[in-house]
Each structure stands twice: as C-alpha cells, then as structure tokens.
Amino acid sequence: MANFNTLYLGTELTNVPVYLVGDGNLACLLTTGRHSLEVDTGLEKHWCGLIPVGEPCRNVTTTGLKWNLSNGEMHMGGLISTSNTYDPNCKDGIITIETDKPLIWTMGYKVT
C-alpha cells in the first residue's frame, strides 16, 4: 500500500508520470479525466486492471477492454477490476479510461 501511496504523492511532486515497475507488471495512477493508452506494442501480457484506492470512483467509463464499464462505480469492498484483459476486436490498440476520481492502472508486460 505504501507504493500506491507514492503514486498519489508523486502527482504533488512532479508533472512527470510515476510508474511502479516489477518483474513483468507495472502500475501507474490515472488522475481524474480521460486517458488513452496504447496496448498493441507486442510487449503486453494479456491481463490488466483498474483499482480504486483512497476513495470511490462513481463514474468510470472504459473502451477497448473485454469487460468495459459505462458510467460504472468502483470501490474497495465492491467492484474492482483486477482480472480484466484487452478486447481482441479493438482495432486501433487504444483503450480509453475516463474517471471522476484517481484510479490505479495495472498491467502485465513480457520480460525479455
């Protein structure tokens, strides 16, 4: 949890995105607003997730995921998305996430 807290603190310290990188996985904080992520580089593993940490996200909309949300609510003790994947029919390899509160984005990548 301390590492997730660092992602939140990072937004106060710098405008440069802060990533947590592990052996085959990464996480970053998506701030309030709309985000576009390119996920067809060939380095991605098949899993991804969105985790609301700190406060509920009452309005989350996604495209390009197998299980998209449309104005969905996410909160600890309720819906979280730790076992999602990419929609194979996503033509441009871009997923979008729009959120009313910060969310943690997590995904796997291939270690070479």
N, C-alpha and C positions, 0 to 999 in steps of 0.2 A: 504494500500500500504506500510505503514511503516513496517508491519510484513513481507511482501515479501522481502523488502529491507534487513531485518535482516537475512533472509535466505542467501542472497548473501554475506553479511558481515561475516556470520558465516564461510564461506569457507576460509576466510583470517585469522580467529582467531583460528580455531581448525580443526583437521582431523576427529573429531567425527561428525557423521551426526547430523544435527539440524532439528527438526521437529516442526511444528506448530500443536498443538492438540486442537481441540474444542470439543463441545458436539456432538459426532457422526461423526466427519470429521477430516482429517489430511492433511497436505501438507508438502512437502519437495522439495529441489532443486536438480534436476538431472543435474550434471555437464556434460560438453562435453564428449562424449564417449558412450559406450554401458552399459546398465543396465539391470539386471534381477530381477524381483520382484515376490515373491510367493504370489498368491492371492487365495489360496484354503484352508485357515485356518479355515473357517467357521465363522469368525468374520467380514468378509467384507459385506458391503451393496452392492447393485448392480450397483452403479454409480462410475465413476472415470473420470478424465480429465487431460489434458495437457495444460498448459498455457504458452505461450512465453511472458516473461516480460523483458523489457530492450532493447532487440534487436531482429530482425527477426531470426528465425531458418530456414535456407534454405534447410536443408537436414535431415528430420526426418523419421525414419522407425520404425514401431511397429509390433509386433506379439502378438496374444492372446487377442486382443480387438475385439469387434463387428465391429467397423469401424477402420480398420488399415490404416496406411499411408505407402507408399512406396516412399522414397525419396521426401516426401511432404514438402511444405513450410508452415510455420505458423508465423503469426504476428498479432499484435493488429490492428484492422481495416480490417482484412482478416480472414483467418481460425484460429480458436482456438477450442479446444476440451474440452468443459466443461460439455457435456452431453453424454459421452461415457459409455460403460459397457463392461463386460468381455464376450469373445466368449465362449458360452456353449460347444463348441466342442474342446476347449483347453484341451488336455488330461492330461498334467502334472501340470496344475495350475500355470505355469510360464509365465509371459508376459515379452517381451523384448522391450526396447526402445533404439534406437540409435539416437543421436542428435549431430549436429555440433556446437550448442550453448546451454547454460543452459536453462532448462525448469522447470517449476513448475509442480510437480505431485501432484494431489489431489484425495482423495478417501473418501468414507464413511465407517464407521465401526459401528457395533452393540454395543450399550451401554448396559451393563449387570448390 
